[in-house]
Amino acid sequence: MVARIYQPAKTAMQSGVARTQKWVLEHDRASARTTEPLMGWTSSSDTRQQVQLTFDTKDEAVAYAKRNGLAYTVSAPKPRKQTPKSYSDNFKFGRRAPWTH
């Protein structure tokens, strides 16, 4: 079973960078999910897929995987395309285009 180490991306509903600074280690599915016949709920016999471990740095996550003998893959985060700005930047003195209205 392979563990995946990655830095989560910002959600579409999120304007800040909260919960995107930590690194996450999660396990891949070992068995397929099945539908329970009586109630129709989705279930699985694999409990590792329910666990997500968070780490402050990538090195801590890799060290944990090595210490516990887990095969792992590291996914590098993609750089952000837009730099965050504050609302007050719209009114600052050295602005490129003049503010009107």
N, C-alpha and C positions, 0 to 999 in steps of 0.2 A: 504494500500500500504506500502511496506517495503522498506526502504532505506538501501543501502549497504555501509559500511565504510571500506576502504581498503587502503593499500599502494601499488601503482602500481609497477609492476615488470619491470626490465630492458628489453628493446627490443633486438632482435637478432642482430640488426645493431648498437648497442650501446656498446661502450667499457667502458664508464664512468658510473657514478651513477647520472647523471643529471635527474631531474624530477622523481626521485624515493624516495626522502626524505620526500615529503609532503604526507598528507593523503587526500583521495578523498571520497566525499559523492555523490552517484548517486542513483537515484530512479529506481526501477524495472518497467517494462512495466505494465500499468493498462489495456490496450486493445491491441489486436492483430493488426499488420500492415496489410494494405490492398493495393491492386494494383489499381491505378487510371486507368479507362478503356480507356480513350482517348490517353494519352501519355505513359502509362505503368510505371509511376513513383510509387515508394513505398511511402505510406503516412500513417499517424496515427493521431488520434484525441487527443492523449495524448502528451501534450507539456512538461511534467515534465521529460521525458526520454532524452530530449535534454540538460538538465542542469547538469553540473558537478561542484560541489563546492570543492575548495581545502582549506586545513587547515594545519597549521604548525605542530600541534600535534594531536594525537588521542583523547585526552581529550577535545580539542576544538570542534572537529567534533561531539563527543558524547553529549557535552553540547548544541550544536546547535540543534541536533535532539531532545533532551529532551525539550528544550525551545520552539520548534515549534510543539511538540506533534507528532513526527514521530516515527513509529516503525522502529527499525534498527537492523542490524546484523553487527558484527565486524569480519572481516577476518584478522587474524594475518599474517604478512609477513613470508615467508619461508626464512631461513638463506641462504646466498650465499655459494655455494660449493667451489668456487675458490677465493682466496684472490688476489686483484689487485696488480700488480707489475709494476714497471717502467722499461723503456728500459735500464736505466743505471745499474740495478741490474744484467744484464747479464755479466757485466765487473768488478764487485766489487772484492776487494781483498779477502774477506773471503768467497768466493763461495765454495759450496760443491764439485762440479765437475770442473776440470780445463777447461778453455775456450781454444778451439783449432781452428785453421785455419787462 
